[in-house]
Amino acid sequence: MGSSRLICSFIGVVVLLWMSPGFSAADHVNVALRGTAIQSTTYPNGLAEHAIDGNSDPQWEHNSCSSTASQAKPWWRLELPGVYRVSAIQVTNRNAARERLNSLEILIGNSLANNGNDNPRCAIINDNPGCLCWGMEGRFINFYRSSDEASYLQLCEVKVYEALQENLEFHFIEISGPFRHIDQGFHDP
C-alpha cells in the first residue's frame, strides 16, 4: 500500500495524492487529449474543446477556456475513446471569476442518461481541491452544476490521467484555485 501525502504549493494549488514508491510522471498519459468535448450551451468564444486543447492558460482573453452561457444546470462532458480507469484529474480554473467552479460535481461513468449527469459522482468542488476518485472507470467525465440558479460553467484545461503501471496506486484531483473544501464520493474500486 502506498503512502498518503498532502502537498500544498504557494500558488493556490493543493494536491492530495496516494502513491506507491517509484511514481514518475512518465507513468501517466493525459487521455483527455484523445477525447472530444461537448457542453450544454456555448458562450461566445467559449468552445467546449478549449478545455482539452493542451493549453492551460487561465486568461479568458487568450481563447483557451470553455464556457457555457449562464443557465440553470450547466454541464461540460469529455467523451474518451474508450473506457479508462481514472487515476487523476487535473483542472485549471480561470484566474478571474474563480468561484464559478464552486459546487461543481465531477461525474465518471459510461452512461449518457441525462447527458451523462447521472453517472457516479467522484467529487463536489466546494472551495478545496483534493479528493480521491479511487480509480473510478468510465468513458464519460462530466462537470455538472445541479443548481436551478443560472450560472456559467468555465474550464480552462481538463487533464485526465490513466496509470500505465498495473499496480500503481495514484488518485487525485488537482484544481488551481483559492479553495477550501471538497465533499468526497467514495466508490468501490
C-alpha positions, 0 to 999 in steps of 0.5 A, a space after each residue: 500500500 502506498 503512502 498518503 501525502 498532502 502537498 500544498 504549493 504557494 500558488 493556490 494549488 493543493 494536491 492530495 495524492 496516494 502513491 506507491 514508491 517509484 511514481 514518475 510522471 512518465 507513468 501517466 498519459 493525459 487521455 483527455 487529449 484523445 477525447 472530444 468535448 461537448 457542453 450544454 450551451 456555448 458562450 461566445 468564444 467559449 468552445 467546449 474543446 478549449 478545455 482539452 486543447 493542451 493549453 492551460 492558460 487561465 486568461 479568458 482573453 487568450 481563447 483557451 477556456 470553455 464556457 457555457 452561457 449562464 443557465 440553470 444546470 450547466 454541464 461540460 462532458 469529455 467523451 474518451 475513446 474508450 473506457 479508462 480507469 481514472 487515476 487523476 484529474 487535473 483542472 485549471 480554473 480561470 484566474 478571474 471569476 474563480 468561484 464559478 467552479 464552486 459546487 461543481 460535481 465531477 461525474 465518471 461513468 459510461 452512461 449518457 442518461 441525462 447527458 451523462 449527469 447521472 453517472 457516479 459522482 467522484 467529487 463536489 468542488 466546494 472551495 478545496 481541491 483534493 479528493 480521491 476518485 479511487 480509480 473510478 472507470 468510465 468513458 464519460 467525465 462530466 462537470 455538472 452544476 445541479 443548481 436551478 440558479 443560472 450560472 456559467 460553467 468555465 474550464 480552462 484545461 481538463 487533464 485526465 490521467 490513466 496509470 500505465 503501471 498495473 499496480 500503481 496506486 495514484 488518485 487525485 484531483 488537482 484544481 488551481 484555485 483559492 479553495 477550501 473544501 471538497 465533499 468526497 464520493 467514495 466508490 468501490 474500486 
